[in-house]
């Protein structure tokens, strides 16, 4: 029991200390060496971030793209995982290798090559192009989670529902989805955060037409402007959590993320 409490406290410290540092940097008007804490606080960096004309558009673009990409990813991953779970031809190791292939290959190589193709297809600089590339990087995570969910689910419940007269749509909506709900929520939440934090795909394919929060945040962090960068980091954390909450509500309905009893 003591070990569990110690691990819990350690996990809280590891999560809260970085966030506390971000808050201090966001509020620090003056913080010079060798002071351990800021000597003057204020809302200066918040005002600068809010004054940026891309402030609200970046939040809107990030949220819209992440929402669309998440549900597109689930729409592709669910039938693919069901097929891979039921088939007996391909070995499991090969399936896992193919799923993880987009994560093994260098992201910069994939993004630049896809950007060349998107220019020829005239979808570079569009929401459609950005969403496609986001889905490409999100699919491995969603499929890995849903594959395990489908393996645990099996086919007994669906067969029972069919024997009782349910059609395929009723089996899917009233049996499969409720039983997969925990896995769906986990996959959707992870995919949303991955899409929300994408930088390279949006930077290359967006062609400066689509500005998201990471495109505003990372330049400030790389240039040592930690004040404004910390403000964008806090906004990033808050808005991403709100988005995850919305997705959890949509998929979980009134049940949220509570464990279902059957």
Phi, psi and omega in degrees: 000317180296322178296321179295319179295319180297317178296321179296315178296319179297319178296319178298318180296316181297331180274318189279327183298311176301321179295320178298320178295321178296318179298317179297316179295324180292328183263351185281112173277325178221121179213098185242156177293141007258024182295134179283334179230159178301143178269346177212135182246159178179181182253023185302312184289330175294319179295321179295318180294318182293331181284345179295127181297341180269005186299298182289319176301324180294320178295317180296313180297315181299314183293314182297313181296317181295320179297310182297313182297324180296312183286330173295318179298316178296321180296329178276319187289324185297305179294326179295317180292323178297316179296315182294332178286323185274336184285152180237018184266306183277136177289152182300322181297319179294320179298315179296323179296316180295321180295319183277356183304316178299335179274337180282320181289147179299130183297321183296324179292318179295315184295314182294321179291320178292326178298322177298316179293319181296327176296321179289326180276356179061038175242006175287139182082015180239160175300321183301314180296317180295317181296318179303314182291323176297316180299322180302318181278341182271333185303317180303320181291315181295318183291324179295319179291314184287331176300314179295323179295317179293324179296319179287329181291316183071201182236359185298317182295317180295318179296322178296317179295321178295321178295334179274001174104007180285140176277170184304320180294318178295322178297315182294313189281325186258347181241302186293309183299312178300321180288332179270358188307313178302316178293323178296317180295317179296314181294316182294318180297315180295317180296320180299315181295321179297313179296319182298331185260004181293134179246302185300311181301318181289323181296315184280310186280331179292337177053038179063003175277332182243109181257124177245171182301316178301328179291333176275324186287309190297319177302321178295319180293320181290331181270005178079013177269074190290336181297300179293323178299322178291324177298314178295327177296316178296318178296321178299313181297313183295311183291326178292322177295321177297317178298317177297321178297320179295316180296318178299320179292319181296314183282318184278342182062219181288346181279340181060228181253016179290151178292132181275147177245130182234000000 
